[in-house]
Amino acid sequence: MARLLRPYGTIIQASNGQEALTLLEKESWQVDLVITDLTMPKMDGLQLIERIHATCCDLPIIVISGQYQTAPPAGIQIIGKPWQDNELLAAVDQHLQKNKTRN
């Protein structure tokens, strides 16, 4: 996925939700988009989303999951597994365009 998204700019990768939160804090929340899975060790995707919203409520989030059964929280886009490159890229483009119009 990182290779696919590299043309968009800097990619920050984390192996679990807690590491993602630490990296977001290290970057002072100055990221354009978060892409996460739901199933992760230490802190799952829903817990990560809750922490992000508590700290930085307008940060766009895409969740990639094969297990999501309910409607996503407001502002969260779900992409099912297995995902297609064009589907992910379209979602990233959409969120980054929205982000540009907000700033």
N, C-alpha and C positions, 0 to 999 in steps of 0.2 A: 504494500500500500504506500509506503514512504516513497518508493521510486516513482509510482504513479502520480503522487502529489508534489514531488520535488519542483516542477515548473512553477508552482504557486508561491514558492519562497521557502523560508526556513521551516523545517519540520522538527518538532520536539516529540520524542517518543518516550513512553513509559510502559513498564511491564505490569503495572497494577494500578488500582485506583489511588492508593496512598501516594505512590511515587508521582502520579499525574498531578495530584493536588500540590505536592511539594514543588514540582517544576513550575506549575502555574503561579504559585506564590513567589518563587525565585524570579520569574519573568515579570513580576508585579502586575499580573493579570493582563499584560499587553499582548494578547494573542487574538487572532481574528476568528478562530473557529476551533471547537473541540470535537474530535471524533472518538467515540468510545464504544466498547463492548459492554454488555450487561454482566457477563460472567467473568469476573476477575478475582484474583486472590487479594487478601488484606482489606480491600474496600471494593464492593461491587459497583457496577455502573450507576444504579439508582442512588446509592449513597454518594457517589461522586457528583452526580447531577444536583442532589440536594445541597451539598456543600458549595458547589459553584453558584447556585442560585442564591444561597445565603450570603455569599461574598460579592458576587459580580452578576447580578440578575439578568443582564442583557447579552451575555456571551452566547452566541449561537452554538448549538450542540446537535450533532448527528449521532445516532445510536445505530450500530450495526449488530444485529442479533438474530439468531434463529429461534429464540425462545419468547419473544415479546408477544403477549396474548391480549393485552388491554390497550386502550387508547393511551397514547403518550401524553405526558404533561405538556402544557401549552408551550409552544416555541421549540419543541423537540421533534426532530424528524427521525423516523425509524426506517432503516433499510434492512431488508431481510437477507439472511444468509442462505445460500451462497449469493453474494452480490455480484453485479456486473460492473465492469469499469465505467461504462458510459452512465450508469445509474448513479454511481458515487460521484463522478465528475460533475454531472448535472446538479446534484444536490449541493456540492461544494460551491459551484459557480453561483447558484441561487443565493446561498447564505452570504457569500462574500459580496455579492452585489447589494443585498439588503444592508450589510454592514457599511458599505461605502456611502449609501444614501443617508444613513444615520449620522455619520461623522461629518 
